[in-house]
Amino acid sequence: MQELRESITGRELLNRIRSDFIGIDTFYENVHGERTRRIYLDSTASTLMMRPAAKITEVFMNHYANTHSKLHHSAHISTSAYEWAHERILSFLGADPNIYTCFFTGAGATTGINRMARVYRDLNPEKDTAIVSIMEHHSNDLPHRKHLGNVIHLPLEGEGDEKSGISLPALERALKEGQGRVNYVSITAVSNVTGIINPIHDIARLAHTYGALILIDGAQSVAHLPTKMFHPDDPDASIDALVFSGHKTYTPGSPGVVIARKDHLSRIEPEEVGGGMVDRVLEDKYQVKTEFPDREEAGTPNIPGAIALATTIEILDRIGMQLLLDEEDKLMKKVLLALESIPNLIVYGGTDFENCPRAASISFNIHGLNHGLVAAILNDYFNIAVRNQCFCAHPYVKEMMEEDLEISFGPIDFGNMSPEFMREAGMVRASLGLYSTEEDVDSLIAALQDIVKNSDDYARHYEINEENDYEHKSYHPGHESIFNVVDAVNEYLR
Ligand SMILES: Cc1ncc(COP(=O)(O)O)c(C=O)c1O
């Protein structure tokens, strides 16, 4: 294994892996009846599956058994592989296993963030306030509202649609004013709307200076840039806990992951209880295990999913996250520059890449064309898969679109969000993964240039359906006939 590692450079491995994803060559028929390759620019929602992770997990399934035993061969192999998955993820994220533990939760980052909000609430019950930013995904906002009660939303640097990352002076003010009450700061490392990267270690240092803990939502960073828990030159800038999603890290079907400090977790009873996390149980008493991660993983975990994810991470680490970031930067810069030059197209968030670096996501609108219409045209005519609407980040999207929305609908509040308002409020998001190519982004740029030029021609083919979505008047691709589970079962059993 060591020999192989040395004989293949990160770049060679990247070139080999880049096209080794399930779904990279999926074909659909477009409006004109031509079968073309789908261009997948929706990686921020979920990435495609890295094929070697799927294949290696299939091999593992020959040995599958439940964990927590090493008595029979399969239980031994399964338990060892599952233990390796935890260790692999810790080392990938620069998390010393003496300080941190890694545990798997639910299907994505959301469960982990809810969990850590409850952990920190119970750890420091006298501190009832969490600080988040206005750019957070709902999954890094609502859990704190629900479990802590008091949440401060930090503003961003910059103005209007040019807003960039979180404002460090505003963070410092909020920490100073709330000192003694602020339990933790919870910030996304990378925005899922604009891709803007936040300086997580500077944020951690500030939080610690004022006695608060720091939780990082790593859902959009772990697959795209080097992300480390520990800051070697400045331990105060280290992260207390980080959460990410396996399905956004090239491994759909894998669990969410939490990395957290063991000394914090061990001071309270685990938030979830059940089998696997106890040593002894009588009718009136139970004794929680002291070992990590066992005490944090009640019940049977998603063992194959965890092994698949750690396999992906092994491969990402061998390629090198800095190389992946450098490659993605080139594409991001190209898309940003090209989109900025398209008339009537507005890119959200600061576009000066050097001062406002981004990863993975770019959101935009075309004046006069609804975001849903643009996304539908990209899909139907160009076979380009993008996402639209508010991306589970309503406050952030609203903040960047506020001026335009207020011109059409008046002051925005909870009570005046009509179906028309809901249809207008939103953006189109294109997002990259390590399999995204120059050809993919060239296709997006050319498609958008064409849509802007011929907007009326495209628009007249669409109507709004009962679900408030744009639908082509004559193109109805019949997704059921492309794939449905019962037909797939029939085919397999034939
Ligand atoms: C920044 C960010 N945080 C949290 C989440 C929630 O992740 P999951 O849906 O995997 O629970 C997402 C999902 O899009 C996200 O982009």
The ligand as an SDF file (V2000), in Angstrom:
LIG
                    3D

 16 16  0  0  0  0  0  0  0  0999 V2000
  -23.9890   24.6890    4.9050 C   0  0  0  0  0  0  0  0  0  0  0  0
  -24.9400   23.5690    5.1730 C   0  0  0  0  0  0  0  0  0  0  0  0
  -25.1810   23.2090    6.4350 N   0  0  0  0  0  0  0  0  0  0  0  0
  -26.0190   22.2050    6.7500 C   0  0  0  0  0  0  0  0  0  0  0  0
  -26.6730   21.5080    5.7640 C   0  0  0  0  0  0  0  0  0  0  0  0
  -27.5830   20.3900    6.1450 C   0  0  0  0  0  0  0  0  0  0  0  0
  -26.9840   19.1930    5.7460 O   0  0  0  0  0  0  0  0  0  0  0  0
  -27.8030   17.8260    5.6580 P   0  0  0  0  0  0  0  0  0  0  0  0
  -28.9390   18.0780    4.7260 O   0  0  0  0  0  0  0  0  0  0  0  0
  -26.7890   16.8790    5.1310 O   0  0  0  0  0  0  0  0  0  0  0  0
  -28.2580   17.5000    7.0210 O   0  0  0  0  0  0  0  0  0  0  0  0
  -26.4710   21.8550    4.4300 C   0  0  0  0  0  0  0  0  0  0  0  0
  -27.1920   21.1640    3.3560 C   0  0  0  0  0  0  0  0  0  0  0  0
  -27.3360   21.6540    2.2520 O   0  0  0  0  0  0  0  0  0  0  0  0
  -25.5730   22.8930    4.1260 C   0  0  0  0  0  0  0  0  0  0  0  0
  -25.3090   23.2470    2.8670 O   0  0  0  0  0  0  0  0  0  0  0  0
  1  2  1  0
  2  3  1  0
  2 15  2  0
  3  4  2  0
  4  5  1  0
  5  6  1  0
  5 12  2  0
  6  7  1  0
  7  8  1  0
  8  9  2  0
  8 10  1  0
  8 11  1  0
 12 13  1  0
 12 15  1  0
 13 14  2  0
 15 16  1  0
M  END
$$$$
